[in-house]
Amino acid sequence: MKLTLKTLFVTGPLLAVAAIAFAAPAAENWENHCAKCHGADGKGQTKVGKKLNIKDYTDAKVQAAMKDEEIIKATTEGISEKGKEKMKAYKDELSAAEIKDFVAYIRKFKG
C-alpha cells in the first residue's frame, strides 16, 4: 500500500477513534491496576496499602492537598522513595487519556 497524504488524512482520524474506543473505563483500570494497593474504595486499607502507608482518597484533606498534575505524574512515571519503587509507572500500559481519567475517578472517592 502506497502511503499518501490523502491516505493519512483518511485513516489517521479513524485510527485515533479506534484507539479511544478501546480505552478501558477508569473503574476497570482502577480495579485491574490500583485496587490491590489503594483498595476498591480508595481508602488504602489493603495489606499492601497499610505497609506502604498509602493515603486515604476518601479524606477531603488528602484530596485538597493533591494536585491533578501530581496524580497524572505519579500514575505515568510511578513513585520511588530512596531509590525503591513504591508504585510502578503505567505509561506503557495505559494511554494518556486513561491516566487522565484517573483524576476524575480518584476525585469521586472524596466523601
C-alpha positions in Angstrom: 0.0 0.0 0.0 1.4 3.3 -1.0 1.2 5.9 1.8 0.0 9.2 0.5 -1.1 12.4 2.2 -4.7 11.6 1.4 -4.4 8.2 3.0 -3.1 9.7 6.2 -5.9 12.2 6.3 -8.5 9.5 5.9 -7.0 6.8 8.1 -5.4 8.9 10.8 -8.7 10.1 12.4 -10.1 6.6 12.1 -7.2 5.1 14.0 -7.5 7.8 16.7 -11.2 7.0 17.1 -10.4 3.2 17.3 -7.8 3.8 20.0 -10.2 5.8 22.1 -12.9 3.2 21.6 -10.6 0.5 23.0 -9.6 2.6 26.1 -10.8 0.9 29.2 -13.0 2.8 31.6 -11.3 4.3 34.7 -13.2 2.0 37.0 -12.0 -1.1 35.2 -8.4 0.3 35.1 -8.6 1.1 38.8 -9.7 -2.5 39.6 -7.0 -4.0 37.4 -4.1 -1.8 38.4 -4.8 0.1 41.6 -7.3 -1.6 43.9 -4.7 -4.2 45.1 -2.9 -1.4 47.0 -5.3 1.6 47.1 -8.4 -0.6 47.7 -11.6 -0.7 45.7 -12.9 2.2 47.9 -9.7 4.3 47.7 -9.0 4.1 51.4 -5.7 2.3 51.0 -6.6 -0.2 53.8 -5.3 -3.2 51.9 -2.4 -5.3 53.2 0.0 -3.6 50.7 -1.7 -0.2 51.3 -1.1 -0.3 55.0 2.5 -1.4 54.5 3.2 1.5 52.2 1.2 4.0 54.2 -1.0 4.8 51.2 -3.2 7.9 51.6 -6.9 7.7 52.1 -8.5 9.2 49.0 -11.9 9.5 50.8 -10.3 12.1 53.1 -11.2 15.6 52.0 -7.9 17.0 53.4 -5.9 14.4 51.3 -7.9 15.3 48.2 -7.4 19.1 48.8 -3.6 18.5 49.0 -3.4 16.5 45.8 -3.0 18.4 42.5 -4.3 16.9 39.3 -0.9 17.1 37.7 0.6 15.2 40.6 -1.9 12.3 40.1 -1.1 12.2 36.4 2.7 12.3 37.0 2.6 9.6 39.7 0.5 7.3 37.5 2.6 8.0 34.4 6.0 7.8 36.0 5.4 5.8 39.2 6.7 6.7 42.6 10.1 6.0 44.1 11.4 6.7 47.5 15.1 6.4 48.4 15.7 4.6 45.2 13.0 2.0 45.9 9.9 1.7 43.8 6.7 2.4 45.8 4.4 2.5 42.8 5.1 1.3 39.3 4.8 3.5 36.2 1.8 2.9 34.0 2.9 5.0 30.9 3.5 1.8 29.0 0.2 0.1 30.0 -2.3 3.0 30.0 -2.9 5.7 27.4 -2.6 9.4 28.4 -6.3 9.6 28.3 -6.8 6.7 30.6 -4.3 8.1 33.0 -6.0 11.5 32.9 -9.4 9.7 33.6 -7.9 8.6 37.0 -8.0 12.2 38.2 -11.8 12.3 38.0 -12.1 8.8 39.3 -10.0 9.5 42.3 -11.9 12.7 43.0 -15.1 10.7 43.3 -13.7 9.0 46.4 -13.9 12.2 48.4 -16.7 11.9 50.9 
